[in-house]
Amino acid sequence: MVKIKQSPKLPAEERKMQLLMSAQKLFAKKGFKATTTNEIAADAKLTKGALYFHFKNKQDILFELVKHVTDHVSRVIDERAGKLKSPNDYLKLFLECESYGCEHGELTNNLNFWVETMSIPRIKKYLNIKFYELIEIFVETIDPKYARSKNERRNLAILTFSLADGLVIRQIMDKSVVDLKSQCRLYGALLEGKAGETKKKTRKK
């Protein structure tokens, strides 16, 4: 039996983060299903007992990682919501958040990881809840010139966030065809043209 040489005793939160970072690396490299809790503990230089002290199982680790990524997005958008007036403001910020790479880049830019993640009902439900929360922030803060009714604003939010997801996926598949600055500028121009048409119709009435 191979003995694991453990790291010096660390505060509980540091040990937990150590396990999460090891899980992130292994999930990105091997996939969620192919990674074992033994491998995560060994990579973190902790015992399997230490892993189960912090997490019930491997799915619990995955859920915590997903929360780290999505809570960052929610926090940033919530903090800046007062300054976000156009759909393009949201698109640019959402892309900035999805490109968040200082801690979780291995996961946020790993398409296979998200496909595996969305197959787990508990995590899929959590991600959908966070998505609907972002939609409601969009609906309440967006300038009404872009869409008059709440239903229209919700549809515009879904379109904007889905566009961001699509651009990120396309960038992962082929960076050469994605120029985020140009595409955001074009989206903004299209929206301003639509907003201009709305103003003209209002004046005619």
Solvent accessible surface area in square Angstrom, and as a share of the most:
residue,aa,sasa,rsa
1,M,238,1.06
2,V,136,0.78
3,K,188,0.79
4,I,72,0.36
5,K,181,0.77
6,Q,87,0.39
7,S,29,0.18
8,P,114,0.71
9,K,185,0.78
10,L,46,0.23
11,P,82,0.52
12,A,48,0.37
13,E,124,0.56
14,E,91,0.41
15,R,43,0.16
16,K,48,0.20
17,M,65,0.29
18,Q,46,0.20
19,L,0,0.00
20,L,1,0.01
21,M,60,0.27
22,S,8,0.05
23,A,0,0.00
24,Q,10,0.04
25,K,92,0.39
26,L,21,0.10
27,F,1,0.01
28,A,24,0.19
29,K,165,0.70
30,K,85,0.36
31,G,17,0.17
32,F,18,0.08
33,K,148,0.63
34,A,57,0.44
35,T,1,0.01
36,T,66,0.38
37,T,18,0.10
38,N,87,0.45
39,E,60,0.27
40,I,0,0.00
41,A,1,0.01
42,A,49,0.38
43,D,51,0.26
44,A,3,0.02
45,K,114,0.48
46,L,4,0.02
47,T,53,0.31
48,K,81,0.34
49,G,52,0.50
50,A,19,0.15
51,L,0,0.00
52,Y,98,0.37
53,F,151,0.63
54,H,36,0.16
55,F,6,0.03
56,K,166,0.70
57,N,73,0.37
58,K,42,0.18
59,Q,67,0.30
60,D,27,0.14
61,I,0,0.00
62,L,0,0.00
63,F,30,0.13
64,E,42,0.19
65,L,0,0.00
66,V,1,0.00
67,K,61,0.26
68,H,55,0.24
69,V,9,0.05
70,T,19,0.11
71,D,41,0.21
72,H,33,0.15
73,V,16,0.09
74,S,20,0.13
75,R,125,0.46
76,V,16,0.09
77,I,0,0.00
78,D,93,0.48
79,E,129,0.58
80,R,101,0.37
81,A,11,0.08
82,G,57,0.55
83,K,172,0.73
84,L,13,0.07
85,K,106,0.45
86,S,16,0.10
87,P,0,0.00
88,N,19,0.10
89,D,42,0.22
90,Y,0,0.00
91,L,0,0.00
92,K,102,0.43
93,L,8,0.04
94,F,14,0.06
95,L,7,0.03
96,E,93,0.42
97,C,3,0.02
98,E,29,0.13
99,S,55,0.36
100,Y,32,0.12
101,G,42,0.40
102,C,111,0.66
103,E,79,0.35
104,H,2,0.01
105,G,16,0.15
106,E,86,0.39
107,L,0,0.00
108,T,11,0.06
109,N,77,0.39
110,N,32,0.16
111,L,60,0.30
112,N,118,0.61
113,F,2,0.01
114,W,55,0.19
115,V,100,0.58
116,E,35,0.16
117,T,0,0.00
118,M,73,0.32
119,S,73,0.47
120,I,17,0.08
121,P,107,0.68
122,R,109,0.40
123,I,0,0.00
124,K,93,0.39
125,K,138,0.58
126,Y,33,0.13
127,L,27,0.13
128,N,54,0.28
129,I,80,0.41
130,K,35,0.15
131,F,52,0.22
132,Y,130,0.49
133,E,83,0.37
134,L,10,0.05
135,I,7,0.03
136,E,69,0.31
137,I,40,0.20
138,F,0,0.00
139,V,3,0.02
140,E,114,0.51
141,T,32,0.19
142,I,7,0.04
143,D,49,0.25
144,P,85,0.53
145,K,62,0.26
146,Y,23,0.09
147,A,11,0.08
148,R,135,0.49
149,S,52,0.34
150,K,100,0.42
151,N,98,0.50
152,E,87,0.39
153,R,31,0.11
154,R,85,0.31
155,N,86,0.44
156,L,21,0.11
157,A,0,0.00
158,I,76,0.38
159,L,101,0.50
160,T,0,0.00
161,F,0,0.00
162,S,56,0.36
163,L,60,0.30
164,A,0,0.00
165,D,55,0.28
166,G,36,0.35
167,L,20,0.10
168,V,11,0.07
169,I,69,0.35
170,R,107,0.39
171,Q,49,0.22
172,I,62,0.32
173,M,116,0.52
174,D,54,0.28
175,K,155,0.66
176,S,100,0.65
177,V,85,0.49
178,V,18,0.10
179,D,74,0.38
180,L,41,0.20
181,K,161,0.68
182,S,41,0.26
183,Q,56,0.25
184,C,7,0.04
185,R,160,0.58
186,L,109,0.54
187,Y,20,0.08
188,G,11,0.11
189,A,63,0.49
190,L,115,0.57
191,L,18,0.09
192,E,82,0.37
193,G,41,0.39
194,K,116,0.49
195,A,2,0.02
196,G,26,0.25
197,E,93,0.42
198,T,26,0.15
199,K,102,0.43
200,K,118,0.50
201,K,123,0.52
202,T,76,0.44
203,R,175,0.64
204,K,173,0.73
205,K,185,0.78
